[in-house]
């Protein structure tokens, strides 16, 4: 129980500076920002803020979905994840 509460506190108070977000984005082949429009744990406006600071990221909102996107929309989530990984692989220079 303490672990769960600690994780929730860490997630809800976590801050990454815009410059750090840009740096992270520059080192990752494909960035996806995914949220549910009914997320009551992490307000979807935080995803909007991330998109503002990482404009090249793909921003996706699952309507009628809460915080557990991967469990609530399994097929759609898996299809999206497969596409994102495929696109990222195409961008990686080996």
PDB file of N, CA, C and O in Angstrom:
ATOM      1  N   UNK A   1       0.820  -1.194   0.000  1.00  0.00           N
ATOM      2  CA  UNK A   1       0.000   0.000   0.000  1.00  0.00           C
ATOM      3  C   UNK A   1       0.862   1.256   0.000  1.00  0.00           C
ATOM      4  O   UNK A   1       0.576   2.200  -0.735  1.00  0.00           O
ATOM      5  N   UNK A   2       1.921   1.278   0.820  1.00  0.00           N
ATOM      6  CA  UNK A   2       2.804   2.442   0.867  1.00  0.00           C
ATOM      7  C   UNK A   2       3.493   2.635  -0.467  1.00  0.00           C
ATOM      8  O   UNK A   2       3.662   3.767  -0.920  1.00  0.00           O
ATOM      9  N   UNK A   3       3.894   1.541  -1.104  1.00  0.00           N
ATOM     10  CA  UNK A   3       4.536   1.624  -2.416  1.00  0.00           C
ATOM     11  C   UNK A   3       3.624   2.256  -3.458  1.00  0.00           C
ATOM     12  O   UNK A   3       4.054   3.098  -4.246  1.00  0.00           O
ATOM     13  N   UNK A   4       2.371   1.845  -3.453  1.00  0.00           N
ATOM     14  CA  UNK A   4       1.396   2.395  -4.392  1.00  0.00           C
ATOM     15  C   UNK A   4       1.197   3.880  -4.159  1.00  0.00           C
ATOM     16  O   UNK A   4       1.215   4.666  -5.106  1.00  0.00           O
ATOM     17  N   UNK A   5       1.008   4.266  -2.917  1.00  0.00           N
ATOM     18  CA  UNK A   5       0.821   5.685  -2.603  1.00  0.00           C
ATOM     19  C   UNK A   5       2.061   6.501  -2.946  1.00  0.00           C
ATOM     20  O   UNK A   5       1.951   7.621  -3.444  1.00  0.00           O
ATOM     21  N   UNK A   6       3.224   5.949  -2.684  1.00  0.00           N
ATOM     22  CA  UNK A   6       4.467   6.654  -3.015  1.00  0.00           C
ATOM     23  C   UNK A   6       4.605   6.842  -4.523  1.00  0.00           C
ATOM     24  O   UNK A   6       5.033   7.898  -4.988  1.00  0.00           O
ATOM     25  N   UNK A   7       4.241   5.815  -5.278  1.00  0.00           N
ATOM     26  CA  UNK A   7       4.307   5.917  -6.736  1.00  0.00           C
ATOM     27  C   UNK A   7       3.336   6.966  -7.253  1.00  0.00           C
ATOM     28  O   UNK A   7       3.675   7.735  -8.153  1.00  0.00           O
ATOM     29  N   UNK A   8       2.139   7.006  -6.695  1.00  0.00           N
ATOM     30  CA  UNK A   8       1.152   8.013  -7.103  1.00  0.00           C
ATOM     31  C   UNK A   8       1.654   9.411  -6.779  1.00  0.00           C
ATOM     32  O   UNK A   8       1.509  10.322  -7.594  1.00  0.00           O
ATOM     33  N   UNK A   9       2.234   9.592  -5.622  1.00  0.00           N
ATOM     34  CA  UNK A   9       2.764  10.904  -5.231  1.00  0.00           C
ATOM     35  C   UNK A   9       3.895  11.313  -6.156  1.00  0.00           C
ATOM     36  O   UNK A   9       3.967  12.468  -6.578  1.00  0.00           O
ATOM     37  N   UNK A  10       4.776  10.382  -6.474  1.00  0.00           N
ATOM     38  CA  UNK A  10       5.900  10.693  -7.357  1.00  0.00           C
ATOM     39  C   UNK A  10       5.400  11.072  -8.747  1.00  0.00           C
ATOM     40  O   UNK A  10       5.874  12.041  -9.341  1.00  0.00           O
ATOM     41  N   UNK A  11       4.458  10.319  -9.253  1.00  0.00           N
ATOM     42  CA  UNK A  11       3.923  10.598 -10.586  1.00  0.00           C
ATOM     43  C   UNK A  11       3.178  11.907 -10.672  1.00  0.00           C
ATOM     44  O   UNK A  11       3.260  12.603 -11.685  1.00  0.00           O
ATOM     45  N   UNK A  12       2.461  12.251  -9.641  1.00  0.00           N
ATOM     46  CA  UNK A  12       1.656  13.476  -9.694  1.00  0.00           C
ATOM     47  C   UNK A  12       2.465  14.728  -9.386  1.00  0.00           C
ATOM     48  O   UNK A  12       1.997  15.838  -9.640  1.00  0.00           O
ATOM     49  N   UNK A  13       3.660  14.575  -8.850  1.00  0.00           N
ATOM     50  CA  UNK A  13       4.484  15.758  -8.549  1.00  0.00           C
ATOM     51  C   UNK A  13       5.730  15.822  -9.419  1.00  0.00           C
ATOM     52  O   UNK A  13       6.544  16.732  -9.260  1.00  0.00           O
ATOM     53  N   UNK A  14       5.894  14.874 -10.334  1.00  0.00           N
ATOM     54  CA  UNK A  14       7.079  14.798 -11.183  1.00  0.00           C
ATOM     55  C   UNK A  14       7.141  16.005 -12.129  1.00  0.00           C
ATOM     56  O   UNK A  14       6.124  16.416 -12.687  1.00  0.00           O
ATOM     57  N   UNK A  15       8.323  16.557 -12.299  1.00  0.00           N
ATOM     58  CA  UNK A  15       8.510  17.692 -13.195  1.00  0.00           C
ATOM     59  C   UNK A  15       9.772  17.471 -14.028  1.00  0.00           C
ATOM     60  O   UNK A  15      10.818  17.087 -13.505  1.00  0.00           O
ATOM     61  N   UNK A  16       9.656  17.720 -15.321  1.00  0.00           N
ATOM     62  CA  UNK A  16      10.802  17.680 -16.222  1.00  0.00           C
ATOM     63  C   UNK A  16      10.811  19.010 -16.963  1.00  0.00           C
ATOM     64  O   UNK A  16       9.811  19.398 -17.568  1.00  0.00           O
ATOM     65  N   UNK A  17      11.933  19.700 -16.915  1.00  0.00           N
ATOM     66  CA  UNK A  17      12.061  21.013 -17.565  1.00  0.00           C
ATOM     67  C   UNK A  17      11.876  20.881 -19.076  1.00  0.00           C
ATOM     68  O   UNK A  17      12.241  19.857 -19.654  1.00  0.00           O
ATOM     69  N   UNK A  18      11.315  21.902 -19.720  1.00  0.00           N
ATOM     70  CA  UNK A  18      11.128  21.873 -21.178  1.00  0.00           C
ATOM     71  C   UNK A  18      12.419  21.572 -21.942  1.00  0.00           C
ATOM     72  O   UNK A  18      12.390  20.859 -22.945  1.00  0.00           O
ATOM     73  N   UNK A  19      13.537  22.104 -21.481  1.00  0.00           N
ATOM     74  CA  UNK A  19      14.801  21.833 -22.174  1.00  0.00           C
ATOM     75  C   UNK A  19      15.155  20.345 -22.096  1.00  0.00           C
ATOM     76  O   UNK A  19      15.686  19.784 -23.055  1.00  0.00           O
ATOM     77  N   UNK A  20      14.872  19.719 -20.986  1.00  0.00           N
ATOM     78  CA  UNK A  20      15.133  18.287 -20.819  1.00  0.00           C
ATOM     79  C   UNK A  20      14.190  17.462 -21.695  1.00  0.00           C
ATOM     80  O   UNK A  20      14.597  16.444 -22.255  1.00  0.00           O
ATOM     81  N   UNK A  21      12.937  17.894 -21.816  1.00  0.00           N
ATOM     82  CA  UNK A  21      11.985  17.209 -22.689  1.00  0.00           C
ATOM     83  C   UNK A  21      12.475  17.251 -24.136  1.00  0.00           C
ATOM     84  O   UNK A  21      12.419  16.242 -24.839  1.00  0.00           O
ATOM     85  N   UNK A  22      12.950  18.401 -24.579  1.00  0.00           N
ATOM     86  CA  UNK A  22      13.463  18.524 -25.946  1.00  0.00           C
ATOM     87  C   UNK A  22      14.674  17.620 -26.151  1.00  0.00           C
ATOM     88  O   UNK A  22      14.809  16.977 -27.192  1.00  0.00           O
ATOM     89  N   UNK A  23      15.553  17.575 -25.154  1.00  0.00           N
ATOM     90  CA  UNK A  23      16.732  16.730 -25.247  1.00  0.00           C
ATOM     91  C   UNK A  23      16.346  15.251 -25.309  1.00  0.00           C
ATOM     92  O   UNK A  23      16.893  14.500 -26.116  1.00  0.00           O
ATOM     93  N   UNK A  24      15.420  14.838 -24.473  1.00  0.00           N
ATOM     94  CA  UNK A  24      14.950  13.455 -24.509  1.00  0.00           C
ATOM     95  C   UNK A  24      14.352  13.120 -25.871  1.00  0.00           C
ATOM     96  O   UNK A  24      14.624  12.062 -26.436  1.00  0.00           O
ATOM     97  N   UNK A  25      13.546  14.022 -26.383  1.00  0.00           N
ATOM     98  CA  UNK A  25      12.900  13.801 -27.662  1.00  0.00           C
ATOM     99  C   UNK A  25      13.919  13.683 -28.793  1.00  0.00           C
ATOM    100  O   UNK A  25      13.725  12.912 -29.733  1.00  0.00           O
ATOM    101  N   UNK A  26      14.993  14.444 -28.697  1.00  0.00           N
ATOM    102  CA  UNK A  26      16.027  14.413 -29.737  1.00  0.00           C
ATOM    103  C   UNK A  26      16.785  13.087 -29.750  1.00  0.00           C
ATOM    104  O   UNK A  26      17.397  12.738 -30.760  1.00  0.00           O
ATOM    105  N   UNK A  27      16.751  12.350 -28.648  1.00  0.00           N
ATOM    106  CA  UNK A  27      17.503  11.101 -28.561  1.00  0.00           C
ATOM    107  C   UNK A  27      16.630   9.857 -28.737  1.00  0.00           C
ATOM    108  O   UNK A  27      17.133   8.734 -28.697  1.00  0.00           O
ATOM    109  N   UNK A  28      15.344  10.052 -28.928  1.00  0.00           N
ATOM    110  CA  UNK A  28      14.407   8.934 -29.071  1.00  0.00           C
ATOM    111  C   UNK A  28      13.829   8.979 -30.480  1.00  0.00           C
ATOM    112  O   UNK A  28      13.368  10.034 -30.915  1.00  0.00           O
ATOM    113  N   UNK A  29      13.842   7.862 -31.204  1.00  0.00           N
ATOM    114  CA  UNK A  29      13.387   7.881 -32.598  1.00  0.00           C
ATOM    115  C   UNK A  29      11.929   8.279 -32.795  1.00  0.00           C
ATOM    116  O   UNK A  29      11.596   8.888 -33.812  1.00  0.00           O
ATOM    117  N   UNK A  30      11.067   7.957 -31.866  1.00  0.00           N
ATOM    118  CA  UNK A  30       9.643   8.274 -32.010  1.00  0.00           C
ATOM    119  C   UNK A  30       9.059   8.458 -30.623  1.00  0.00           C
ATOM    120  O   UNK A  30       9.212   7.596 -29.758  1.00  0.00           O
ATOM    121  N   UNK A  31       8.387   9.585 -30.411  1.00  0.00           N
ATOM    122  CA  UNK A  31       7.772   9.867 -29.120  1.00  0.00           C
ATOM    123  C   UNK A  31       6.250   9.846 -29.291  1.00  0.00           C
ATOM    124  O   UNK A  31       5.699  10.478 -30.192  1.00  0.00           O
ATOM    125  N   UNK A  32       5.602   9.114 -28.413  1.00  0.00           N
ATOM    126  CA  UNK A  32       4.144   9.050 -28.386  1.00  0.00           C
ATOM    127  C   UNK A  32       3.669   9.602 -27.056  1.00  0.00           C
ATOM    128  O   UNK A  32       4.143   9.199 -25.994  1.00  0.00           O
ATOM    129  N   UNK A  33       2.734  10.522 -27.130  1.00  0.00           N
ATOM    130  CA  UNK A  33       2.056  11.019 -25.934  1.00  0.00           C
ATOM    131  C   UNK A  33       0.628  10.511 -26.036  1.00  0.00           C
ATOM    132  O   UNK A  33      -0.120  10.903 -26.931  1.00  0.00           O
ATOM    133  N   UNK A  34       0.261   9.641 -25.117  1.00  0.00           N
ATOM    134  CA  UNK A  34      -1.051   8.994 -25.157  1.00  0.00           C
ATOM    135  C   UNK A  34      -1.777   9.249 -23.848  1.00  0.00           C
ATOM    136  O   UNK A  34      -1.207   9.097 -22.767  1.00  0.00           O
ATOM    137  N   UNK A  35      -3.027   9.633 -23.954  1.00  0.00           N
ATOM    138  CA  UNK A  35      -3.839   9.862 -22.761  1.00  0.00           C
ATOM    139  C   UNK A  35      -5.272   9.443 -23.040  1.00  0.00           C
ATOM    140  O   UNK A  35      -5.703   9.345 -24.189  1.00  0.00           O
ATOM    141  N   UNK A  36      -5.987   9.203 -21.971  1.00  0.00           N
ATOM    142  CA  UNK A  36      -7.427   9.004 -22.071  1.00  0.00           C
ATOM    143  C   UNK A  36      -8.098  10.315 -21.690  1.00  0.00           C
ATOM    144  O   UNK A  36      -7.616  11.023 -20.806  1.00  0.00           O
ATOM    145  N   UNK A  37      -9.189  10.642 -22.337  1.00  0.00           N
ATOM    146  CA  UNK A  37      -9.848  11.925 -22.056  1.00  0.00           C
ATOM    147  C   UNK A  37     -10.575  11.937 -20.713  1.00  0.00           C
ATOM    148  O   UNK A  37     -11.013  12.989 -20.249  1.00  0.00           O
ATOM    149  N   UNK A  38     -10.702  10.761 -20.088  1.00  0.00           N
ATOM    150  CA  UNK A  38     -11.381  10.678 -18.796  1.00  0.00           C
ATOM    151  C   UNK A  38     -10.440  10.202 -17.688  1.00  0.00           C
ATOM    152  O   UNK A  38     -10.870   9.571 -16.724  1.00  0.00           O
ATOM    153  N   UNK A  39      -9.161  10.511 -17.838  1.00  0.00           N
ATOM    154  CA  UNK A  39      -8.165  10.102 -16.840  1.00  0.00           C
ATOM    155  C   UNK A  39      -8.354  10.937 -15.584  1.00  0.00           C
ATOM    156  O   UNK A  39      -8.132  12.148 -15.600  1.00  0.00           O
ATOM    157  N   UNK A  40      -8.760  10.297 -14.505  1.00  0.00           N
ATOM    158  CA  UNK A  40      -8.970  10.995 -13.237  1.00  0.00           C
ATOM    159  C   UNK A  40      -7.752  10.926 -12.321  1.00  0.00           C
ATOM    160  O   UNK A  40      -7.751  11.526 -11.245  1.00  0.00           O
ATOM    161  N   UNK A  41      -6.721  10.202 -12.738  1.00  0.00           N
ATOM    162  CA  UNK A  41      -5.512  10.106 -11.935  1.00  0.00           C
ATOM    163  C   UNK A  41      -4.493  11.161 -12.361  1.00  0.00           C
ATOM    164  O   UNK A  41      -3.971  11.897 -11.523  1.00  0.00           O
ATOM    165  N   UNK A  42      -4.213  11.233 -13.649  1.00  0.00           N
ATOM    166  CA  UNK A  42      -3.308  12.244 -14.200  1.00  0.00           C
ATOM    167  C   UNK A  42      -4.117  13.057 -15.201  1.00  0.00           C
ATOM    168  O   UNK A  42      -4.554  12.525 -16.222  1.00  0.00           O
ATOM    169  N   UNK A  43      -4.317  14.320 -14.923  1.00  0.00           N
ATOM    170  CA  UNK A  43      -5.141  15.175 -15.768  1.00  0.00           C
ATOM    171  C   UNK A  43      -4.595  15.211 -17.193  1.00  0.00           C
ATOM    172  O   UNK A  43      -3.404  15.452 -17.386  1.00  0.00           O
ATOM    173  N   UNK A  44      -5.451  14.973 -18.199  1.00  0.00           N
ATOM    174  CA  UNK A  44      -5.002  14.988 -19.591  1.00  0.00           C
ATOM    175  C   UNK A  44      -4.344  16.306 -20.028  1.00  0.00           C
ATOM    176  O   UNK A  44      -3.632  16.331 -21.032  1.00  0.00           O
ATOM    177  N   UNK A  45      -4.570  17.383 -19.297  1.00  0.00           N
ATOM    178  CA  UNK A  45      -3.929  18.651 -19.668  1.00  0.00           C
ATOM    179  C   UNK A  45      -2.404  18.562 -19.559  1.00  0.00           C
ATOM    180  O   UNK A  45      -1.687  19.327 -20.204  1.00  0.00           O
ATOM    181  N   UNK A  46      -1.913  17.626 -18.742  1.00  0.00           N
ATOM    182  CA  UNK A  46      -0.466  17.436 -18.646  1.00  0.00           C
ATOM    183  C   UNK A  46       0.093  16.883 -19.958  1.00  0.00           C
ATOM    184  O   UNK A  46       1.220  17.198 -20.338  1.00  0.00           O
ATOM    185  N   UNK A  47      -0.691  16.068 -20.638  1.00  0.00           N
ATOM    186  CA  UNK A  47      -0.270  15.563 -21.945  1.00  0.00           C
ATOM    187  C   UNK A  47      -0.237  16.679 -22.972  1.00  0.00           C
ATOM    188  O   UNK A  47       0.633  16.706 -23.842  1.00  0.00           O
ATOM    189  N   UNK A  48      -1.180  17.595 -22.872  1.00  0.00           N
ATOM    190  CA  UNK A  48      -1.188  18.767 -23.762  1.00  0.00           C
ATOM    191  C   UNK A  48       0.080  19.583 -23.533  1.00  0.00           C
ATOM    192  O   UNK A  48       0.691  20.065 -24.486  1.00  0.00           O
ATOM    193  N   UNK A  49       0.471  19.736 -22.285  1.00  0.00           N
ATOM    194  CA  UNK A  49       1.691  20.463 -21.960  1.00  0.00           C
ATOM    195  C   UNK A  49       2.927  19.753 -22.532  1.00  0.00           C
ATOM    196  O   UNK A  49       3.825  20.402 -23.069  1.00  0.00           O
ATOM    197  N   UNK A  50       2.967  18.439 -22.416  1.00  0.00           N
ATOM    198  CA  UNK A  50       4.079  17.686 -23.011  1.00  0.00           C
ATOM    199  C   UNK A  50       4.153  17.935 -24.511  1.00  0.00           C
ATOM    200  O   UNK A  50       5.235  18.167 -25.050  1.00  0.00           O
ATOM    201  N   UNK A  51       3.018  17.888 -25.183  1.00  0.00           N
ATOM    202  CA  UNK A  51       2.978  18.110 -26.636  1.00  0.00           C
ATOM    203  C   UNK A  51       3.481  19.510 -26.980  1.00  0.00           C
ATOM    204  O   UNK A  51       4.140  19.703 -28.002  1.00  0.00           O
ATOM    205  N   UNK A  52       3.177  20.462 -26.148  1.00  0.00           N
ATOM    206  CA  UNK A  52       3.638  21.838 -26.370  1.00  0.00           C
ATOM    207  C   UNK A  52       5.168  21.894 -26.391  1.00  0.00           C
ATOM    208  O   UNK A  52       5.753  22.631 -27.184  1.00  0.00           O
ATOM    209  N   UNK A  53       5.802  21.130 -25.535  1.00  0.00           N
ATOM    210  CA  UNK A  53       7.256  21.153 -25.419  1.00  0.00           C
ATOM    211  C   UNK A  53       7.956  20.109 -26.282  1.00  0.00           C
ATOM    212  O   UNK A  53       9.176  20.148 -26.443  1.00  0.00           O
ATOM    213  N   UNK A  54       7.187  19.176 -26.835  1.00  0.00           N
ATOM    214  CA  UNK A  54       7.730  18.171 -27.746  1.00  0.00           C
ATOM    215  C   UNK A  54       6.837  18.167 -28.993  1.00  0.00           C
ATOM    216  O   UNK A  54       6.091  17.215 -29.219  1.00  0.00           O
ATOM    217  N   UNK A  55       6.913  19.221 -29.795  1.00  0.00           N
ATOM    218  CA  UNK A  55       5.979  19.363 -30.917  1.00  0.00           C
ATOM    219  C   UNK A  55       6.049  18.243 -31.957  1.00  0.00           C
ATOM    220  O   UNK A  55       5.064  17.977 -32.645  1.00  0.00           O
ATOM    221  N   UNK A  56       7.199  17.590 -32.074  1.00  0.00           N
ATOM    222  CA  UNK A  56       7.316  16.510 -33.057  1.00  0.00           C
ATOM    223  C   UNK A  56       6.713  15.202 -32.565  1.00  0.00           C
ATOM    224  O   UNK A  56       6.602  14.248 -33.335  1.00  0.00           O
ATOM    225  N   UNK A  57       6.328  15.143 -31.319  1.00  0.00           N
ATOM    226  CA  UNK A  57       5.720  13.927 -30.763  1.00  0.00           C
ATOM    227  C   UNK A  57       4.336  13.712 -31.359  1.00  0.00           C
ATOM    228  O   UNK A  57       3.641  14.662 -31.720  1.00  0.00           O
ATOM    229  N   UNK A  58       3.959  12.462 -31.451  1.00  0.00           N
ATOM    230  CA  UNK A  58       2.598  12.141 -31.861  1.00  0.00           C
ATOM    231  C   UNK A  58       1.724  12.176 -30.613  1.00  0.00           C
ATOM    232  O   UNK A  58       2.047  11.563 -29.595  1.00  0.00           O
ATOM    233  N   UNK A  59       0.627  12.895 -30.707  1.00  0.00           N
ATOM    234  CA  UNK A  59      -0.273  13.088 -29.574  1.00  0.00           C
ATOM    235  C   UNK A  59      -1.585  12.384 -29.885  1.00  0.00           C
ATOM    236  O   UNK A  59      -2.236  12.688 -30.884  1.00  0.00           O
ATOM    237  N   UNK A  60      -1.975  11.438 -29.026  1.00  0.00           N
ATOM    238  CA  UNK A  60      -3.187  10.653 -29.248  1.00  0.00           C
ATOM    239  C   UNK A  60      -4.033  10.674 -27.983  1.00  0.00           C
ATOM    240  O   UNK A  60      -3.530  10.463 -26.880  1.00  0.00           O
ATOM    241  N   UNK A  61      -5.316  10.931 -28.157  1.00  0.00           N
ATOM    242  CA  UNK A  61      -6.269  10.895 -27.048  1.00  0.00           C
ATOM    243  C   UNK A  61      -7.287   9.799 -27.344  1.00  0.00           C
ATOM    244  O   UNK A  61      -7.924   9.805 -28.397  1.00  0.00           O
ATOM    245  N   UNK A  62      -7.435   8.874 -26.426  1.00  0.00           N
ATOM    246  CA  UNK A  62      -8.462   7.849 -26.540  1.00  0.00           C
ATOM    247  C   UNK A  62      -9.702   8.375 -25.818  1.00  0.00           C
ATOM    248  O   UNK A  62      -9.692   8.561 -24.601  1.00  0.00           O
ATOM    249  N   UNK A  63     -10.761   8.610 -26.577  1.00  0.00           N
ATOM    250  CA  UNK A  63     -11.998   9.123 -25.987  1.00  0.00           C
ATOM    251  C   UNK A  63     -12.713   8.017 -25.214  1.00  0.00           C
ATOM    252  O   UNK A  63     -12.657   6.841 -25.575  1.00  0.00           O
ATOM    253  N   UNK A  64     -13.381   8.428 -24.147  1.00  0.00           N
ATOM    254  CA  UNK A  64     -14.112   7.485 -23.320  1.00  0.00           C
ATOM    255  C   UNK A  64     -13.198   6.546 -22.558  1.00  0.00           C
ATOM    256  O   UNK A  64     -13.586   5.431 -22.208  1.00  0.00           O
ATOM    257  N   UNK A  65     -11.977   7.004 -22.304  1.00  0.00           N
ATOM    258  CA  UNK A  65     -10.960   6.157 -21.684  1.00  0.00           C
ATOM    259  C   UNK A  65     -10.337   6.881 -20.502  1.00  0.00           C
ATOM    260  O   UNK A  65     -10.123   8.092 -20.538  1.00  0.00           O
ATOM    261  N   UNK A  66     -10.051   6.122 -19.458  1.00  0.00           N
ATOM    262  CA  UNK A  66      -9.434   6.678 -18.265  1.00  0.00           C
ATOM    263  C   UNK A  66      -7.931   6.486 -18.243  1.00  0.00           C
ATOM    264  O   UNK A  66      -7.275   6.568 -19.281  1.00  0.00           O
ATOM    265  N   UNK A  67      -7.386   6.232 -17.070  1.00  0.00           N
ATOM    266  CA  UNK A  67      -5.944   6.153 -16.870  1.00  0.00           C
ATOM    267  C   UNK A  67      -5.321   4.854 -17.382  1.00  0.00           C
ATOM    268  O   UNK A  67      -4.154   4.843 -17.774  1.00  0.00           O
ATOM    269  N   UNK A  68      -6.076   3.774 -17.383  1.00  0.00           N
ATOM    270  CA  UNK A  68      -5.508   2.471 -17.741  1.00  0.00           C
ATOM    271  C   UNK A  68      -5.805   2.171 -19.219  1.00  0.00           C
ATOM    272  O   UNK A  68      -6.504   1.215 -19.554  1.00  0.00           O
ATOM    273  N   UNK A  69      -5.257   3.013 -20.071  1.00  0.00           N
ATOM    274  CA  UNK A  69      -5.524   2.964 -21.508  1.00  0.00           C
ATOM    275  C   UNK A  69      -5.263   1.573 -22.079  1.00  0.00           C
ATOM    276  O   UNK A  69      -6.081   1.046 -22.833  1.00  0.00           O
ATOM    277  N   UNK A  70      -4.131   0.981 -21.723  1.00  0.00           N
ATOM    278  CA  UNK A  70      -3.746  -0.310 -22.289  1.00  0.00           C
ATOM    279  C   UNK A  70      -4.713  -1.434 -21.924  1.00  0.00           C
ATOM    280  O   UNK A  70      -4.836  -2.404 -22.672  1.00  0.00           O
ATOM    281  N   UNK A  71      -5.388  -1.320 -20.807  1.00  0.00           N
ATOM    282  CA  UNK A  71      -6.342  -2.352 -20.396  1.00  0.00           C
ATOM    283  C   UNK A  71      -7.748  -2.045 -20.903  1.00  0.00           C
ATOM    284  O   UNK A  71      -8.513  -2.959 -21.212  1.00  0.00           O
ATOM    285  N   UNK A  72      -8.086  -0.768 -20.987  1.00  0.00           N
ATOM    286  CA  UNK A  72      -9.435  -0.391 -21.411  1.00  0.00           C
ATOM    287  C   UNK A  72      -9.627  -0.497 -22.920  1.00  0.00           C
ATOM    288  O   UNK A  72     -10.735  -0.763 -23.386  1.00  0.00           O
ATOM    289  N   UNK A  73      -8.571  -0.294 -23.676  1.00  0.00           N
ATOM    290  CA  UNK A  73      -8.645  -0.305 -25.141  1.00  0.00           C
ATOM    291  C   UNK A  73      -7.516  -1.180 -25.701  1.00  0.00           C
ATOM    292  O   UNK A  73      -6.668  -0.714 -26.462  1.00  0.00           O
ATOM    293  N   UNK A  74      -7.527  -2.444 -25.310  1.00  0.00           N
ATOM    294  CA  UNK A  74      -6.418  -3.358 -25.626  1.00  0.00           C
ATOM    295  C   UNK A  74      -6.077  -3.407 -27.111  1.00  0.00           C
ATOM    296  O   UNK A  74      -4.926  -3.193 -27.492  1.00  0.00           O
ATOM    297  N   UNK A  75      -7.063  -3.685 -27.944  1.00  0.00           N
ATOM    298  CA  UNK A  75      -6.785  -3.833 -29.380  1.00  0.00           C
ATOM    299  C   UNK A  75      -6.276  -2.534 -29.981  1.00  0.00           C
ATOM    300  O   UNK A  75      -5.288  -2.529 -30.716  1.00  0.00           O
ATOM    301  N   UNK A  76      -6.934  -1.453 -29.676  1.00  0.00           N
ATOM    302  CA  UNK A  76      -6.520  -0.161 -30.228  1.00  0.00           C
ATOM    303  C   UNK A  76      -5.132   0.226 -29.706  1.00  0.00           C
ATOM    304  O   UNK A  76      -4.298   0.718 -30.466  1.00  0.00           O
ATOM    305  N   UNK A  77      -4.888   0.007 -28.428  1.00  0.00           N
ATOM    306  CA  UNK A  77      -3.585   0.323 -27.838  1.00  0.00           C
ATOM    307  C   UNK A  77      -2.489  -0.510 -28.489  1.00  0.00           C
ATOM    308  O   UNK A  77      -1.451   0.025 -28.879  1.00  0.00           O
ATOM    309  N   UNK A  78      -2.713  -1.818 -28.609  1.00  0.00           N
ATOM    310  CA  UNK A  78      -1.701  -2.686 -29.198  1.00  0.00           C
ATOM    311  C   UNK A  78      -1.408  -2.319 -30.646  1.00  0.00           C
ATOM    312  O   UNK A  78      -0.249  -2.331 -31.061  1.00  0.00           O
ATOM    313  N   UNK A  79      -2.430  -1.997 -31.413  1.00  0.00           N
ATOM    314  CA  UNK A  79      -2.236  -1.587 -32.806  1.00  0.00           C
ATOM    315  C   UNK A  79      -1.419  -0.292 -32.873  1.00  0.00           C
ATOM    316  O   UNK A  79      -0.516  -0.159 -33.700  1.00  0.00           O
ATOM    317  N   UNK A  80      -1.743   0.649 -32.002  1.00  0.00           N
ATOM    318  CA  UNK A  80      -1.007   1.909 -31.957  1.00  0.00           C
ATOM    319  C   UNK A  80       0.450   1.662 -31.578  1.00  0.00           C
ATOM    320  O   UNK A  80       1.358   2.209 -32.205  1.00  0.00           O
ATOM    321  N   UNK A  81       0.668   0.852 -30.569  1.00  0.00           N
ATOM    322  CA  UNK A  81       2.021   0.560 -30.120  1.00  0.00           C
ATOM    323  C   UNK A  81       2.835  -0.137 -31.210  1.00  0.00           C
ATOM    324  O   UNK A  81       4.008   0.181 -31.407  1.00  0.00           O
ATOM    325  N   UNK A  82       2.226  -1.074 -31.910  1.00  0.00           N
ATOM    326  CA  UNK A  82       2.928  -1.753 -33.004  1.00  0.00           C
ATOM    327  C   UNK A  82       3.332  -0.771 -34.094  1.00  0.00           C
ATOM    328  O   UNK A  82       4.438  -0.862 -34.628  1.00  0.00           O
ATOM    329  N   UNK A  83       2.453   0.166 -34.430  1.00  0.00           N
ATOM    330  CA  UNK A  83       2.766   1.168 -35.451  1.00  0.00           C
ATOM    331  C   UNK A  83       3.891   2.082 -34.993  1.00  0.00           C
ATOM    332  O   UNK A  83       4.807   2.379 -35.761  1.00  0.00           O
ATOM    333  N   UNK A  84       3.825   2.527 -33.744  1.00  0.00           N
ATOM    334  CA  UNK A  84       4.844   3.434 -33.212  1.00  0.00           C
ATOM    335  C   UNK A  84       6.215   2.753 -33.214  1.00  0.00           C
ATOM    336  O   UNK A  84       7.206   3.362 -33.616  1.00  0.00           O
ATOM    337  N   UNK A  85       6.275   1.508 -32.773  1.00  0.00           N
ATOM    338  CA  UNK A  85       7.548   0.779 -32.751  1.00  0.00           C
ATOM    339  C   UNK A  85       8.073   0.593 -34.176  1.00  0.00           C
ATOM    340  O   UNK A  85       9.269   0.745 -34.421  1.00  0.00           O
ATOM    341  N   UNK A  86       7.194   0.270 -35.099  1.00  0.00           N
ATOM    342  CA  UNK A  86       7.598   0.098 -36.493  1.00  0.00           C
ATOM    343  C   UNK A  86       8.166   1.402 -37.065  1.00  0.00           C
ATOM    344  O   UNK A  86       9.208   1.395 -37.720  1.00  0.00           O
ATOM    345  N   UNK A  87       7.484   2.507 -36.817  1.00  0.00           N
ATOM    346  CA  UNK A  87       7.968   3.801 -37.294  1.00  0.00           C
ATOM    347  C   UNK A  87       9.293   4.177 -36.652  1.00  0.00           C
ATOM    348  O   UNK A  87      10.163   4.751 -37.307  1.00  0.00           O
ATOM    349  N   UNK A  88       9.447   3.858 -35.384  1.00  0.00           N
ATOM    350  CA  UNK A  88      10.712   4.157 -34.691  1.00  0.00           C
ATOM    351  C   UNK A  88      11.845   3.345 -35.294  1.00  0.00           C
ATOM    352  O   UNK A  88      12.945   3.862 -35.488  1.00  0.00           O
ATOM    353  N   UNK A  89      11.586   2.088 -35.592  1.00  0.00           N
ATOM    354  CA  UNK A  89      12.621   1.235 -36.198  1.00  0.00           C
ATOM    355  C   UNK A  89      13.083   1.800 -37.539  1.00  0.00           C
ATOM    356  O   UNK A  89      14.267   1.727 -37.867  1.00  0.00           O
ATOM    357  N   UNK A  90      12.156   2.363 -38.314  1.00  0.00           N
ATOM    358  CA  UNK A  90      12.504   2.943 -39.608  1.00  0.00           C
ATOM    359  C   UNK A  90      13.427   4.154 -39.452  1.00  0.00           C
ATOM    360  O   UNK A  90      14.193   4.468 -40.363  1.00  0.00           O
ATOM    361  N   UNK A  91      13.362   4.814 -38.335  1.00  0.00           N
ATOM    362  CA  UNK A  91      14.161   6.028 -38.097  1.00  0.00           C
ATOM    363  C   UNK A  91      15.541   5.741 -37.525  1.00  0.00           C
ATOM    364  O   UNK A  91      16.427   6.595 -37.567  1.00  0.00           O
ATOM    365  N   UNK A  92      15.720   4.545 -36.995  1.00  0.00           N
ATOM    366  CA  UNK A  92      16.994   4.203 -36.370  1.00  0.00           C
ATOM    367  C   UNK A  92      18.020   3.898 -37.453  1.00  0.00           C
ATOM    368  O   UNK A  92      17.790   3.087 -38.350  1.00  0.00           O
ATOM    369  N   UNK A  93      19.155   4.572 -37.339  1.00  0.00           N
ATOM    370  CA  UNK A  93      20.255   4.343 -38.270  1.00  0.00           C
ATOM    371  C   UNK A  93      21.245   3.403 -37.601  1.00  0.00           C
ATOM    372  O   UNK A  93      21.788   3.692 -36.535  1.00  0.00           O
ATOM    373  N   UNK A  94      21.461   2.280 -38.252  1.00  0.00           N
ATOM    374  CA  UNK A  94      22.389   1.297 -37.663  1.00  0.00           C
ATOM    375  C   UNK A  94      23.697   1.335 -38.416  1.00  0.00           C
ATOM    376  O   UNK A  94      24.620   0.589 -38.088  1.00  0.00           O
TER     377      UNK A  94
END
